[in-house]
Amino acid sequence: MAASLRQAQTPEPQITAISTGFDRITSDVHSMALTFFSFTAIVLVAAFSARRRSELPHLDSQQQTQRDSKHEAVA
């Protein structure tokens, strides 16, 4: 980018200011992307855990019902 600004005969102080601003923007974008993906990962893990936790009592009651029906069939 700086090379194209120099080729366009942009004054050096402006090139420095533009380069600094561009570097700051790319750093902010990187930080925002990292924050977004971290937040998304946490939400997905929490949702998966909540779903898994809500399924466990249902599975336990299903297994208990199957055990009870096997005992009745034997007797």
N, C-alpha and C positions, 0 to 999 in steps of 0.2 A: 504494500500500500504506500509506504513512504517513497519507494522508487517512482511510482506513478505520480505522486504529488511533486516530487523533484523534477520529473520530466515535464510536468505542467507548469514549471517555474513558480511554484508556490513558495512564499518566504519561509525560511527555516523555523522561525518561532511558531508559525501556524502549523507546520508539519509536526513539530514537537507537541503542540497542544492537541492536535487531532489524534496523534498516536497515543498519547496519554489517555485521552477520553475513550478511544477505542479499546485500549487495554483494560480500562476500568469497566467498560460495558461487558466485555467478554468474561471478565472475572465475576461480575455480578450474575451473568447468565449461568455460568458454571455453578455458582453457589445456589442459585434458585433451582436449577435442575437437580442438584444433589439433594436439596431439601425436599423437593417434590417427590422424588423417587423414594427417599427414606420414609416420608409420610405415607406414601402409597403402600410400601411394604409393611409398615406397622398396621395400617388399616386392614390389609389382606390377612395378616396373621391373626389379628384380633377377630375378624369375621370368621375365619376358619375355626379358631378355637371356640368361639361362641356356638357355632353350628355343631361342632363336634360334641361340645358339652350338652347341647340340647338333645342330641341323638342318643347319648349314652343311657339315660333313664328309660327311654323307649326300648332300646335293645335289651336292657336288663329285664324289663317286664316281659318282653317277648320270650326270652330264654327261660324265665321262670314259668311262664305258661306252657312252654314246650316240655319242661321237666315234669310239671304237674300232670300233663296229659299222658306222658310216658308211664308215670307211676300208676295212674288210673288204669291204663291199658294192661299193665302187668298184673294188677290185683284183680 
